[in-house]
Amino acid sequence: MCGIIGYCGPKPMANVLVEALKRMEYRGYDSAGIAVRSGSELTVIKRAGKIAALREAVPAEIPGDCGIGHTRWATHGGVTDHNAHPHLDASGKVAVVHNGIIENYAVLREKLSADGVEFKSETDSEVIAHLIGRLYEGDLTATVQQVVQLLKGTYGIAVLHIDEPGTVVGARNGSPLVLGIGEHEMFLASDVTAILGHTKQAIYLEDGEVVTVTADEYRTTDLNDRKIDKNIQIINWELEEIEKGGYQHYMEKEIFEQPDSITRAMQGRLDHENATGHLGGLNMTKKELLDLERVKIIAAGTSYYAGLVASYLIESIARIPCTVELAAEVRYRNPIVERNSVYFAVSQSGETADTLYAMRELQRKGARVLGICNVVGASIPRESDGGVYIHSGPEIAVASTKAFTSQLTALYIFTLLIARMRHMSLEEGTRFVQALEEVPERVSEVLQSAPAIAELARKYHSARSFLFLGRGINYPVAFEGALKLKEISYIHAEGYSAAEVKHGPIALIGPETPSLFLVPDDALREKVISNMKEVQARDGRVIAVCVEGDHEVAALADDVIMVPKVHELMYPFVMTVPLQLFAYYTALELGRNVDQPRNLAKSVTVE
């Protein structure tokens, strides 16, 4: 949420800053702005709206030796030019961009106002600029170190001062900040996507660290100015991966990338000879894995639904109790950490604030927490006790798609690993491995149904509400399908167990509320068909996602989406993709901004 860029170097400031903000626009797109230092002048341009509005306002050339920029997802104050970043101090010499939330800003603002400071915005971030301006005595780094100790909450900041040529200072606490090292140029950013194309050398700041950057050098310290030596890491994403590559939208591209992203998530992790999984990053011995008595998963949003699918799988084939909890609730309910348990913190970005804070609380209580994450170098994989990268590649669309199926893949392999250690036979393990390896090809087959799904979206896009209904391991897929439709089409949708319809939701049934049923060829198929009939008896329209050749369901439903037959535990993969496509094409019919839906942003780094 929100994107930060800072730059010191010889390239044209306007081009570097605005291009970087465009690459991070998925993190926030309410407003944007830049500040460039040139001699004794500070050029500040900011606009409400998307980056395009800022681009129109920024001259082709702005002379300068350093600059900062920001794209905003509003938390404090409305979407206006005044509330856009960067914010200045009273003297106009200090410019600050900020991600996060300053929890004690009201107290700080009141004190500053009493001292005669006039605020020009409604944001919490402006207090940082005024504090730096008032405490500055010729050393920007020392001032930033002093000021951030007055702040409560989360921040990732980049600061420049007119009196300090070619210098940007950054600091982090709970909000990501990465240093990019180039040839006679340096970058500060909240996301590596901002610096791809310029450099692949990166240093990830930890909480409580401050970095001072010029074109040719950097210095990282703690808040007491003690130098910290940092390791340079290589960014493993390519610039082409964050381009649309001929697709109309990033979301469309990411849906269609899933055969490849699922393959990458399982690559090198399946042991065919022993019909098991291999996940070296878990940092657990065989005995520790064998001694596991329970698995707990913490996550938010789409990752939470991936965890729910995994909980069915883990209990079904590994026979270990597994619970899934919303990370935001875990942190504040004083969780009980039990012996011989392992927690998985699941997050695409690895920076999801609710999940990160819950992980830290569990670790304080002695829990072993493993991360499942997509972004190398993010906070969760750095701070966890081990884990798995899912290798989806950059996910730019706000609504997560390929990360969901890659998270499932990693959790399926973990389940296979512990199931084979306990009671799953070699033959059963071999069938499971074969079935999992077939998933990318089966997903490719589903994607060939895109034109038919687009027609279905055309037919149903005027509906004001949807029910998504599934049973067993596909019950969480119904949740995920409803979430996708809500996120990008703004149509109200709810996911339920199909069995739960008669316990309340059936009151909503009518011609104006279509019900989308997931009907795999599994042990619960007949039960779901009965639930379909209950809906139809009340004049409800039924869309069924069913298996090719299921003539009974096809005859019963008003409309069908066919998916290939797979192993019954693999249906979450092939059932999810049609729901993603249905949401995507419905949003297109309604003229929505698919990649940047209203009120949402990628990587939720605030509580």
C-alpha positions, 0 to 999 in steps of 0.5 A: 500500500503506497509506493515510495521512490528515491533517486540519487544519480545523473539520469533525468529526475522526472523520467526516473521518478515517474516511471518508478511510480508507474511501476508501483501504481498497483500499491496505491493510485489515489494520488501521486507526487514528486520532489526534486532538489536542484541547488537552492530550489525544491520542485514539488509537483503532486496531483490527486488521481492516477499517475497519468495525471502527475505525468501530464503535470511534470515537465519533461526535464527537471534539473536536480541531483536527487528526488523522491516520489510517492503514489498513495493509498489514502488512510488519513484525509481524502484524495486531494492535491494537498493530501498527496505526498511529498509533504514539506515542512514550514520552511519548504526545505524538507520533503518527506514521503511516507508509507504506513500509519503514525498512530500518535500523529494526533498528539504530535500534530496538536503539539506542533500546532500549539508551537505555531506550525500550520498544517496544509494537509489532513494526513498523519505523514505531514507531522514527520516533515515538520518534526524534521524541519524543526529539529534539523541542525545541519545533519539530515541523517541524525535528524531522521534518527532522532525524529523516528524515535518520536513516532509510534506506528509503522513507517517507510520514509524517504527524506531530502533537504535543500541544504544537503546536496544529492542526498536522500535518507530513508528509514523503516519500521514495519513498512518495506524499504529496499536500496537499489545499487547501480552504477553511480546511482542509488535508489530507495523504493518500497518495492523492487519492481520500481528499480527493475530495469536500472539494477538487480543489486538490492539491500533490504532494510530491517526495522529500526534501520536508517540509510543515507544515500548519495549517487556513489555510496550508502551508509546503513545505521541503527537509530543510535548511528551505529553502522550496520553492514548489509549483504547485497542480494540479487533480484531474480525477477526480469523486467519483462515479467512486470510488463503486460506482454500483449495482454489487455490487463495484468490480471488477465496475464497472471491468470493465463500464466498459471500453468507456468507458475504452478510448474515453478512452484513444484519444480525440484520439489517432487521426489518421484522415486520415493513418492514424496516432497522435498522442501529444504527451506523448512529447516526442520529435521525428519524427526521434527516433522514426524513429531508434529501433532498439529499444523496452524495456518495464519493468513489474510484474504486470498491467502487465508482461503488457500490455507482453508483448502490446505487444512482439508488436505492436511487432515484428509491425507496426513491425518494431522489436525489443522486450523486456519485463522485470520492473522488480524485476529490471532495477534490480539487474542493472546494465542496459545502456542502448543508443543509439537506444532508448526505455524505457516504464515502465508502471504503473497507479498511477505509484507502483509501487516496483519500476518507479519505482526501475528507471526512476531507475536507467535514467535515471542511465545516460542512458536515455530513459524514458517513462511509461504511467500512469493517475494524474495527478501520480504519481511516474512521470509526474512523473519520466519524460522524457515519456509517456502518461496512459491516462485510465481513471479511478480503479481501486479494486479491487485486481485491475486490469482496465480499466487493462490494456486502457487500457494496451494502447490506449496501446501500440497507438497508439504502435505505429501511430505508429512503424509508419506512419513506417517501412513501414506503408502508408496502407491498412494504417494505415486498417484498423488505425485502424478496427479499434482504434476498433471495440474498445469496441463489441466489448468491449460485446458481450463484456460481454453474455455475463456471465450465461453466464460466471457459469454457467460459473464456477458449474460450475468453481469447485470446481476446485483448479487451472487452466491458461490457454493461448494463442499469439502475441499472446494468449499474454500474455493467458493469463498475465493470465487466470491472474493474475486467477483467482489474485488474487481466487479463490485458485485456483491457476492458471498461464498458458502458451503452448499449444505449451508444454503438451507440454514439462512442464505436460501432466503436470498434465492430468486431470479435476481440472485444467481448461484454458482455451484462447484460440482466436482466428481467426488464423494460429495457430488450427489449432496451438491446436486441436491442443494442445486435442486433446492435452489432451483425449486425457489426459482433460483438461476444455477451456474455449475462448474462441473466435470466434462461429461457430467450430463446430469449436472449439465441438464440440471443447471441453467449454464455450465462451465466444464473442467477436466476430470482430475484426482478428487483432491486436485479439483481446487486448482481447476475449479478456481481458474474458471471463477477467476476468469468469470470475475475478470470478464464480468468486470470487463463487461461493467467497465471496471478498472480490473487491475486497480479496483476502487478502494483496494491496493496490493500488499496491505502493509497497514493494520 
